[in-house]
Amino acid sequence: MRVKTVQINWHDKLPIFSADFDHNYVNSNGPQGGWRFATGGGDNNVRLWRLRTAQEREQQPQQPAVEFLASLNRHTAPVNVVRFSPCSSKLASAGDDGVIIIWRQQTADTSEAAPARAQPASMEDGGLEDDGFVEPEVWRPVAMLRGSLADICDLAWSPDGNFLVSASVDNTARIWDAREARCLQVLADHSHYVQGVAWDPLGEFIATQSSDRSLRVYRWVASRDSREIKSGTEVVSLLATHYSMPLPVVGQSEEEEGHEDESALADGMEGVELRSDIIADDDEPKPPNDSASPVVAETAAPPATRSQRLFHDDNLASFFRRPSISPDGRLLAAAAGVQRDRSARNTSYIWARDALQAPPVLSLAGHAKPVVATRWAPCKFASIKRTDDAPVPGAWLADDGDSRMMLAVASQSSVAIYDTSMGGGAVGLMSGLHYAAITDLAWTRDGSHMILTSIDGFASVVSIDQPSAAMDITTVLATESASAS
């Protein structure tokens, strides 16, 4: 694993609040032509970039690892979030102006020539180059979604690309019809800022996180065809709310407390398991109220004498609490977790799909600072074969011997990477990369690279040598569905 902070003028030296890769990008060089991604920053702009391939970076080491593609500047306030549609190259952006803009790249047949403008230069050049540079790509707004009463902190697309969910500091999350640019439902259950949202890749659930110290999960109850949804129709219903969980938990003893810090993550420290046999699923994911036997196997625990709150309160100095759901929909990772019985108490809690109404099944603790974002790699990977064919101890998914998934957890000061086949300990840790807090992270489609953004105005590129091949999640889900039927 290699990390490099790219020294270019990303957003006029102002904070970068978000980044996302376009998983449908194919340029003139074909699928192997690098990776396009977007960033949103404090200069009110969205910018498009191309991450050069490893071969390009080796052949041109003097060039930055990224190539500037376009600047999108319709927002009137800082841009807090950028997200590409999972099934097309549409881009949604939102920020402090309370407006969601959906962008689409204009083709040579339908767009006029791009105006000459300055391009971001390397920091050594001292600023922007004003040499009549013509942007390689032209993007135009195709829809503007208005209705939020305050800043928008986060966005998530539905898996079919027809809907969006937004998180706002007006204490609401809103469901939008992206095609007709209308708000379908306002979720007003939170009592403080909503700072993160996630949409289930299988399309059944939506998760929201708020500084009111709660995680809420909603179930989609309406038609998947937006044309059949009438105004005023409820499209989601509240399924579960998580504020606290009972104590004690199965974890370290009192003698072990006080000896844990972030460096333990890099040493493969085991996360505190709240239950054993994390997930023993021998079938496809089922909804929480399914009559089949539960997926999560509970262990006998001593009677709970008290409870603890799961998340930091509104004193947490962060704009974001970004949850995410695994590409197969089976695991939900939350941000801003806190575990009171540990010295290094910052954590990311994990919920199982079949037990969304139950307490979390795993705690990825040990972070020195609060967790602000979680992000799953958008693909599965082939399992790592062992010579003795022995099962990997502590694997998160008991029946997932042919594949594994990877999760990145960003605290304000570091990023830890977890592998579902390797137990609760982090398999990689990156820290000391930025002078200010990390704000967001994103994976390439094949899980080979990540990008991290920070309030210090810089972004870091992470290159990961995966020990096994990436598996297209669409193919994997289709195979699993066929096997189950």
C-alpha positions as CSV (number, residue, x, y, z in Angstrom):
1,M,0.0,0.0,0.0
2,R,1.4,3.4,-1.1
3,V,0.1,6.8,-0.2
4,K,0.9,10.2,-1.7
5,T,-0.5,13.6,-1.0
6,V,-0.9,15.3,-4.3
7,Q,0.6,18.8,-4.2
8,I,-1.7,20.7,-6.6
9,N,-4.1,23.6,-6.1
10,W,-7.3,21.5,-5.7
11,H,-9.8,24.2,-4.7
12,D,-7.9,27.5,-4.5
13,K,-6.2,26.3,-1.3
14,L,-9.6,26.1,0.5
15,P,-11.0,22.9,2.2
16,I,-12.0,19.9,0.2
17,F,-15.2,18.4,1.7
18,S,-15.9,15.5,-0.5
19,A,-14.8,13.2,-3.3
20,D,-16.3,10.3,-5.4
21,F,-15.2,8.1,-8.3
22,D,-17.2,7.6,-11.4
23,H,-17.5,3.8,-11.6
24,N,-18.9,4.0,-15.1
25,Y,-16.1,6.0,-16.6
26,V,-14.5,4.9,-19.9
27,N,-12.3,7.3,-21.7
28,S,-10.7,7.2,-25.2
29,N,-8.1,4.7,-24.0
30,G,-10.9,2.2,-22.9
31,P,-11.5,0.8,-19.4
32,Q,-7.8,0.9,-18.6
33,G,-7.6,4.7,-19.2
34,G,-7.5,5.7,-15.5
35,W,-10.2,6.7,-13.1
36,R,-12.4,9.9,-13.2
37,F,-13.4,11.4,-9.9
38,A,-15.0,14.6,-8.6
39,T,-14.2,16.8,-5.6
40,G,-16.2,19.5,-3.9
41,G,-14.7,22.3,-2.0
42,G,-14.8,25.6,-0.1
43,D,-14.4,27.6,-3.3
44,N,-18.1,26.8,-4.2
45,N,-16.9,24.6,-7.1
46,V,-17.1,21.0,-8.2
47,R,-14.0,19.9,-10.0
48,L,-13.5,16.8,-12.2
49,W,-10.2,15.0,-12.4
50,R,-8.6,11.8,-13.8
51,L,-6.4,9.7,-11.7
52,R,-3.6,8.5,-14.0
53,T,-2.8,4.8,-14.3
54,A,0.1,3.3,-12.5
55,Q,1.9,3.0,-15.8
56,E,1.4,6.6,-16.6
57,R,2.6,7.7,-13.2
58,E,5.8,5.6,-13.6
59,Q,6.5,6.9,-17.1
60,Q,5.9,10.5,-16.1
61,P,7.0,10.8,-12.5
62,Q,7.4,14.5,-12.8
63,Q,3.7,15.0,-13.6
64,P,1.0,15.1,-10.9
65,A,-0.8,11.8,-10.3
66,V,-4.1,13.5,-11.3
67,E,-5.2,15.4,-14.5
68,F,-7.6,18.3,-14.4
69,L,-10.8,17.7,-16.5
70,A,-13.4,20.4,-15.7
71,S,-14.7,22.9,-13.2
72,L,-18.4,23.1,-12.5
73,N,-19.4,26.4,-10.9
74,R,-23.1,26.9,-10.4
75,H,-23.1,26.6,-6.6
76,T,-23.2,29.8,-4.6
77,A,-21.7,28.4,-1.4
78,P,-19.2,25.7,-0.4
79,V,-19.9,22.2,-1.9
80,N,-20.1,19.6,0.9
81,V,-20.8,16.5,-1.1
82,V,-20.4,15.0,-4.6
83,R,-21.7,11.6,-5.6
84,F,-21.8,9.8,-9.0
85,S,-24.9,7.8,-9.9
86,P,-24.2,4.0,-9.6
87,C,-25.6,3.2,-13.0
88,S,-24.5,6.2,-15.1
89,S,-22.0,9.1,-15.2
90,K,-24.5,11.6,-13.8
91,L,-23.0,13.6,-10.9
92,A,-25.0,15.0,-8.0
93,S,-23.5,17.8,-5.8
94,A,-24.9,19.8,-2.9
95,G,-23.6,22.2,-0.3
96,D,-24.3,25.2,1.9
97,D,-26.6,26.8,-0.6
98,G,-29.2,24.0,0.0
99,V,-29.5,23.1,-3.7
100,I,-28.8,19.7,-5.2
101,I,-27.4,20.0,-8.8
102,I,-27.4,17.0,-11.1
103,W,-24.7,17.3,-13.8
104,R,-24.1,15.4,-17.0
105,Q,-21.2,15.5,-19.4
106,Q,-21.9,17.0,-22.7
107,T,-20.7,15.0,-25.8
108,A,-19.0,16.6,-28.7
109,D,-22.2,16.3,-30.7
110,T,-24.4,18.3,-28.3
111,S,-22.0,20.8,-26.6
112,E,-20.4,24.0,-27.7
113,A,-16.7,24.5,-27.2
114,A,-15.7,24.9,-23.6
115,P,-14.6,28.4,-22.6
116,A,-10.9,29.0,-22.0
117,R,-10.2,29.2,-18.2
118,A,-7.5,28.8,-15.7
119,Q,-6.5,25.3,-14.7
120,P,-5.3,24.2,-11.3
121,A,-1.5,24.3,-11.2
122,S,1.1,22.6,-9.0
123,M,1.8,24.4,-5.8
124,E,5.3,25.1,-6.9
125,D,3.9,27.4,-9.6
126,G,2.3,29.6,-7.0
127,G,-1.3,29.5,-8.1
128,L,-3.5,29.1,-11.1
129,E,-2.2,29.0,-14.7
130,D,-4.0,31.5,-16.9
131,D,-2.8,30.4,-20.3
132,G,-6.1,30.0,-22.2
133,F,-6.4,26.4,-21.1
134,V,-9.5,24.6,-22.6
135,E,-11.1,22.1,-20.3
136,P,-11.0,18.6,-21.7
137,E,-14.6,17.9,-20.6
138,V,-17.8,20.0,-20.6
139,W,-20.5,19.4,-18.0
140,R,-23.9,21.0,-17.7
141,P,-26.7,20.9,-15.1
142,V,-29.6,18.8,-16.1
143,A,-31.7,19.3,-12.9
144,M,-31.7,21.5,-9.8
145,L,-33.5,20.1,-6.7
146,R,-34.6,22.9,-4.4
147,G,-36.5,22.5,-1.1
148,S,-33.9,22.0,1.7
149,L,-34.1,24.9,4.2
150,A,-30.5,24.8,5.1
151,D,-27.0,23.4,4.2
152,I,-26.9,19.9,2.8
153,C,-24.2,17.7,4.3
154,D,-24.5,14.4,2.4
155,L,-26.2,12.6,-0.5
156,A,-26.8,9.0,-1.6
157,W,-28.2,7.6,-4.8
158,S,-30.6,4.7,-5.1
159,P,-29.1,1.7,-6.9
160,D,-31.2,2.3,-10.0
161,G,-30.1,6.0,-10.2
162,N,-33.7,7.2,-10.1
163,F,-33.8,8.6,-6.5
164,L,-31.6,10.6,-4.1
165,V,-31.6,11.0,-0.4
166,S,-30.1,14.1,1.2
167,A,-29.0,15.1,4.7
168,S,-29.5,18.6,5.9
169,V,-28.8,20.8,8.9
170,D,-32.5,21.7,9.0
171,N,-32.8,18.4,10.9
172,T,-34.3,16.5,8.0
173,A,-33.4,14.0,5.3
174,R,-35.3,14.2,2.0
175,I,-36.1,11.6,-0.6
176,W,-36.0,13.1,-4.1
177,D,-37.1,11.9,-7.5
178,A,-34.0,12.6,-9.6
179,R,-35.7,12.3,-12.9
180,E,-38.6,14.7,-12.2
181,A,-36.7,17.0,-9.8
182,R,-39.3,16.7,-7.0
183,C,-39.2,16.0,-3.3
184,L,-41.1,12.8,-2.5
185,Q,-40.9,12.7,1.3
186,V,-39.3,14.7,4.2
187,L,-38.0,12.6,7.0
188,A,-38.2,14.8,10.1
189,D,-37.5,12.2,12.8
190,H,-34.1,13.6,13.9
191,S,-33.9,16.3,16.4
192,H,-30.6,17.8,15.3
193,Y,-28.4,18.1,12.1
194,V,-28.6,15.1,9.8
195,Q,-24.9,14.7,8.7
196,G,-24.8,11.4,6.7
197,V,-27.0,9.1,4.6
198,A,-26.5,5.8,2.9
199,W,-28.7,3.8,0.4
200,D,-28.8,0.0,0.5
201,P,-27.3,-1.4,-2.8
202,L,-30.3,-3.8,-2.9
203,G,-32.7,-0.9,-2.8
204,E,-34.6,-1.9,0.4
205,F,-33.2,0.4,3.1
206,I,-31.9,3.9,3.8
207,A,-29.8,4.8,6.7
208,T,-29.4,8.3,8.2
209,Q,-27.0,9.6,10.9
210,S,-27.5,12.7,13.0
211,S,-25.7,14.8,15.6
212,D,-28.7,13.9,17.9
213,R,-26.7,10.7,18.6
214,S,-28.8,8.4,16.6
215,L,-28.7,6.2,13.5
216,R,-32.1,5.6,11.9
217,V,-33.0,2.9,9.3
218,Y,-35.9,3.3,6.9
219,R,-37.5,0.7,4.7
220,W,-38.6,1.5,1.1
221,V,-42.3,0.8,0.9
222,A,-43.3,2.5,-2.4
223,S,-43.1,1.5,-6.1
224,R,-39.7,1.5,-7.7
225,D,-41.2,3.3,-10.6
226,S,-41.3,7.0,-9.8
227,R,-44.1,7.6,-12.3
228,E,-46.4,5.6,-10.1
229,I,-45.6,7.6,-6.9
230,K,-48.1,10.3,-6.4
231,S,-47.5,13.5,-4.4
232,G,-47.9,13.0,-0.7
233,T,-47.3,9.2,-0.9
234,E,-45.0,7.8,1.8
235,V,-42.1,6.1,0.1
236,V,-40.2,5.0,3.2
237,S,-41.2,4.0,6.8
238,L,-39.1,4.0,9.9
239,L,-37.7,0.6,10.7
240,A,-35.2,1.1,13.5
241,T,-33.7,3.9,15.7
242,H,-30.4,3.3,17.5
243,Y,-29.3,5.5,20.4
244,S,-27.8,3.2,22.9
245,M,-27.1,-0.5,23.7
246,P,-27.0,-2.5,26.9
247,L,-23.8,-3.0,28.9
248,P,-21.7,-4.9,29.7
249,V,-20.4,-6.0,26.3
250,V,-18.1,-8.9,25.5
251,G,-14.7,-7.2,25.4
252,Q,-11.5,-6.5,27.1
253,S,-11.2,-6.8,30.9
254,E,-10.7,-3.8,33.2
255,E,-7.0,-4.7,33.5
256,E,-6.6,-4.3,29.7
257,E,-8.1,-0.8,29.7
258,G,-5.8,2.1,29.3
259,H,-3.3,0.3,27.1
260,E,-4.9,0.8,23.7
261,D,-4.2,3.5,21.2
262,E,-4.4,4.0,17.4
263,S,-1.0,2.3,16.9
264,A,-2.7,-0.9,17.9
265,L,-4.8,-0.8,14.7
266,A,-1.7,-1.2,12.6
267,D,-0.6,-4.2,14.7
268,G,-3.8,-6.1,13.8
269,M,-5.7,-5.3,17.0
270,E,-9.0,-7.1,17.2
271,G,-12.1,-5.0,17.3
272,V,-14.3,-5.6,20.3
273,E,-16.9,-8.2,19.2
274,L,-20.3,-7.4,20.7
275,R,-21.5,-10.9,19.7
276,S,-19.8,-14.0,18.5
277,D,-20.3,-15.8,15.2
278,I,-20.8,-12.4,13.7
279,I,-22.9,-13.5,10.8
280,A,-23.7,-17.1,10.1
281,D,-25.8,-16.7,7.0
282,D,-26.3,-19.7,4.7
283,D,-28.7,-18.0,2.4
284,E,-29.2,-14.7,0.6
285,P,-29.9,-11.6,2.8
286,K,-33.4,-11.4,4.2
287,P,-35.3,-8.4,5.6
288,P,-35.1,-8.0,9.4
289,N,-38.7,-9.2,10.0
290,D,-38.4,-12.3,7.9
291,S,-39.8,-15.4,9.6
292,A,-36.7,-17.4,8.9
293,S,-34.2,-18.0,11.8
294,P,-32.1,-14.9,12.5
295,V,-28.8,-14.5,10.8
296,V,-26.9,-13.2,13.8
297,A,-26.1,-15.9,16.4
298,E,-26.3,-14.3,19.9
299,T,-24.1,-15.5,22.8
300,A,-25.2,-15.8,26.4
301,A,-24.3,-12.6,28.1
302,P,-24.5,-11.4,31.7
303,P,-27.6,-9.3,32.5
304,A,-27.2,-5.8,31.4
305,T,-27.0,-3.4,34.4
306,R,-26.9,-0.2,32.4
307,S,-26.7,1.2,28.8
308,Q,-24.3,3.3,26.9
309,R,-24.9,5.8,24.1
310,L,-23.6,4.6,20.7
311,F,-22.6,7.9,19.2
312,H,-20.9,11.2,19.9
313,D,-23.1,14.2,20.8
314,D,-23.4,17.5,19.0
315,N,-20.2,18.7,20.6
316,L,-18.3,16.6,18.0
317,A,-16.4,19.1,15.8
318,S,-17.3,17.6,12.4
319,F,-19.6,18.5,9.5
320,F,-20.0,14.9,8.6
321,R,-21.1,11.5,10.0
322,R,-21.1,9.4,6.8
323,P,-22.4,5.8,7.1
324,S,-22.1,3.2,4.3
325,I,-23.5,-0.1,3.3
326,S,-21.5,-3.0,1.9
327,P,-21.8,-3.7,-1.8
328,D,-23.8,-6.9,-1.2
329,G,-26.1,-5.1,1.3
330,R,-25.3,-7.3,4.2
331,L,-23.4,-4.9,6.5
332,L,-24.0,-1.3,7.6
333,A,-21.1,0.7,8.9
334,A,-21.8,3.8,11.0
335,A,-19.6,6.8,11.8
336,A,-19.0,8.8,15.1
337,G,-19.3,5.7,17.3
338,V,-18.2,5.8,20.9
339,Q,-17.5,2.9,23.3
340,R,-17.4,4.1,26.8
341,D,-15.6,1.1,28.3
342,R,-12.4,1.6,26.4
343,S,-9.6,4.2,26.6
344,A,-9.4,4.5,22.8
345,R,-13.1,4.7,22.6
346,N,-13.8,6.0,19.1
347,T,-15.2,3.3,16.9
348,S,-17.3,2.4,13.9
349,Y,-20.2,0.1,14.7
350,I,-21.3,-2.6,12.2
351,W,-24.9,-3.8,11.9
352,A,-26.1,-6.9,10.1
353,R,-28.8,-6.7,7.5
354,D,-30.8,-9.4,9.1
355,A,-30.7,-7.7,12.5
356,L,-31.1,-4.0,11.7
357,Q,-33.4,-3.6,14.7
358,A,-30.9,-5.3,17.1
359,P,-27.7,-3.9,18.6
360,P,-24.5,-3.7,16.4
361,V,-22.7,-7.0,15.8
362,L,-19.2,-5.6,15.7
363,S,-17.2,-2.6,17.0
364,L,-14.1,-1.4,15.1
365,A,-12.6,0.5,18.0
366,G,-9.2,2.0,18.6
367,H,-9.3,5.3,16.7
368,A,-7.5,8.2,18.4
369,K,-10.1,10.7,17.0
370,P,-13.8,10.4,16.1
371,V,-14.8,8.6,13.0
372,V,-16.3,11.0,10.3
373,A,-16.8,8.7,7.3
374,T,-16.9,5.0,6.4
375,R,-16.7,3.7,2.8
376,W,-16.9,0.1,1.5
377,A,-15.0,-0.8,-1.6
378,P,-17.7,-1.1,-4.3
379,C,-16.6,-4.7,-5.3
380,K,-16.0,-8.0,-3.7
381,F,-12.6,-9.7,-3.9
382,A,-11.7,-13.3,-4.4
383,S,-10.8,-15.0,-1.1
384,I,-7.2,-15.4,-0.1
385,K,-6.4,-19.1,-0.3
386,R,-4.5,-20.6,2.6
387,T,-2.3,-23.6,2.0
388,D,-3.8,-25.5,4.9
389,D,-7.4,-24.7,3.8
390,A,-8.2,-23.7,7.4
391,P,-10.9,-21.1,8.0
392,V,-9.7,-17.6,8.7
393,P,-10.3,-16.9,12.4
394,G,-12.6,-14.1,13.1
395,A,-14.0,-13.7,9.6
396,W,-17.0,-11.5,9.6
397,L,-19.1,-13.6,7.3
398,A,-19.1,-17.3,8.2
399,D,-20.4,-18.4,4.8
400,D,-18.3,-16.1,2.6
401,G,-15.4,-18.4,1.9
402,D,-15.2,-17.5,-1.8
403,S,-15.1,-13.8,-1.4
404,R,-14.2,-10.9,0.9
405,M,-15.0,-7.2,1.2
406,M,-12.9,-4.2,2.3
407,L,-14.0,-1.3,4.5
408,A,-12.2,2.1,4.9
409,V,-12.9,3.9,8.2
410,A,-11.8,7.6,8.3
411,S,-11.3,9.3,11.6
412,Q,-10.4,13.0,11.7
413,S,-6.7,12.1,11.7
414,S,-6.3,8.7,10.0
415,V,-7.8,6.0,7.8
416,A,-8.0,2.3,8.8
417,I,-8.7,-0.4,6.3
418,Y,-10.5,-3.6,7.3
419,D,-10.9,-6.9,5.5
420,T,-14.0,-9.0,6.3
421,S,-11.9,-12.2,6.0
422,M,-9.3,-11.1,8.5
423,G,-11.2,-10.5,11.7
424,G,-11.8,-7.2,13.5
425,G,-8.3,-5.9,13.3
426,A,-7.3,-3.3,10.7
427,V,-5.1,-4.6,7.9
428,G,-3.8,-1.1,7.1
429,L,-3.5,2.3,8.8
430,M,-2.7,5.7,7.3
431,S,-2.1,8.6,9.6
432,G,-0.2,11.9,9.6
433,L,-1.1,12.7,6.0
434,H,-2.9,16.0,6.6
435,Y,-2.6,19.0,8.8
436,A,-6.3,19.2,9.3
437,A,-9.3,16.8,9.6
438,I,-10.1,14.3,7.0
439,T,-13.6,14.8,5.4
440,D,-14.3,12.0,2.9
441,L,-12.9,9.1,1.1
442,A,-13.7,7.1,-2.1
443,W,-12.7,3.9,-3.8
444,T,-12.1,3.1,-7.5
445,R,-14.4,0.5,-9.0
446,D,-11.8,-2.3,-8.7
447,G,-10.7,-1.4,-5.2
448,S,-7.1,-0.7,-6.3
449,H,-7.1,3.0,-5.3
450,M,-8.6,5.4,-2.8
451,I,-8.7,9.1,-2.5
452,L,-8.8,11.0,0.9
453,T,-9.8,14.6,1.2
454,S,-9.1,17.1,4.0
455,I,-10.0,20.5,5.3
456,D,-6.3,21.5,4.8
457,G,-7.1,21.8,1.0
458,F,-5.3,18.7,-0.1
459,A,-6.1,15.2,-1.2
460,S,-4.1,12.0,-0.9
461,V,-4.1,9.1,-3.4
462,V,-3.8,5.6,-1.9
463,S,-2.6,2.7,-4.1
464,I,-3.5,-0.8,-2.8
465,D,-1.9,-4.0,-4.0
466,Q,-4.8,-6.4,-3.6
467,P,-3.7,-10.0,-2.9
468,S,-6.6,-11.3,-4.9
469,A,-8.7,-10.2,-7.9
470,A,-11.7,-7.9,-7.7
471,M,-15.1,-9.4,-8.5
472,D,-17.8,-7.3,-10.2
473,I,-20.5,-6.9,-7.6
474,T,-23.3,-7.1,-10.2
475,T,-22.1,-10.5,-11.3
476,V,-21.6,-11.7,-7.8
477,L,-25.2,-10.7,-6.7
478,A,-26.7,-12.3,-9.8
479,T,-24.8,-15.5,-9.1
480,E,-25.9,-15.6,-5.5
481,S,-29.5,-14.9,-6.4
482,A,-29.5,-17.7,-9.0
483,S,-27.9,-20.1,-6.5
484,A,-30.5,-19.2,-3.9
485,S,-33.4,-19.8,-6.3
